[in-house]
Amino acid sequence: MNEAAKPPMTPPVHRCHAIGCTVAVEPRIFMCRRHWRMVPRDVRKAIWANYRPGQEIDKRPTREYLRVAALAKQAVYEKEQGSELPR
């Protein structure tokens, strides 16, 4: 297949970060609406406080963002599963 005949590349689909969720969301969005509402308000605020515009492009979030992201994922898991996230 020559270069002109190749189909254009499509960017990978970004999915909600809740464990097991397959809902597509914009790359700058952490979780789908359903899961985001399960995250405690203080953790949601911390996610946005530590979000750096463009981190979804350069894949370089801060350590603090990753820490609060893990708390958000854990909170959703615990609400859905009724138990702590396995370590």
N, C-alpha and C positions, 0 to 999 in steps of 0.2 A: 504494500500500500504506500503510495507516495505521500509526501507531506501535505499536499493540497487536499487529499481525500480523507485525511484524519479528522474525526469529529472533534469539536472543541472540548477541552478538558473542563469538567465541572468540579467545583470545589467540594471537598467532603462535607457531608451533612453533620452539623453540630447537634448533639443530643443533650437532653436534660441530664444533669449530673446525679440525679437520684438513682440509687442502685436499682438496676433492672428496668428503668424507664427508657422507652424508645422514642419519646416525643421529640420531634425536631424543634429546635429553638434557634433564634439568632445567635451568632457566635459570642456576642457580648453579654448574652443572658445566661445566667447560671443554671436555672431550673425552669421547668414548665410552670405555669400558673398554679396548677393543682398542688405540686410539691412545694413550690415557693411559699405558699400559704401555710404549710406545715412547719416551716422554719420559725423558731422563736424570733420575735421582733428585734431583740438586741443583736442576734446573730445576723439577721438580714441587714441591719444597719451597718454592722461590722464588715459584711461582704462589700457593700457599696463604698464604705469609707476606705477600704483597702484595695478597691479596684483601680487599676491604672489604665486609662484609655489606651488601647492598642495592644494590651497584653495578650488578647486573643489572637493577634496577628503574629507578634514576635515570640509568643509562647514563653514569656519570662515574667510570670506573676511573682509577687513578693512572697517571702516566707510567711508573713502574717496573713496574706490573702489565702495561701494554701492551708494555714492553720484553721482559719475561720470557715473555709470551704469544707474542711473535714468535719468540723462541728455541725455544719448544716446537713451534710450527708448523713451523719450519725443521728441527728435529731429526726430526720425523715424516716430513716430505717427503723428507729425505735418506735415511732408512732405507727408505722405500717406493720411491723413484725411483732411488736409487743415485747421485744428483747433487745439487748445491747448488740451493737455491731461486732461480729467476731474479729478478733485481732490477729 
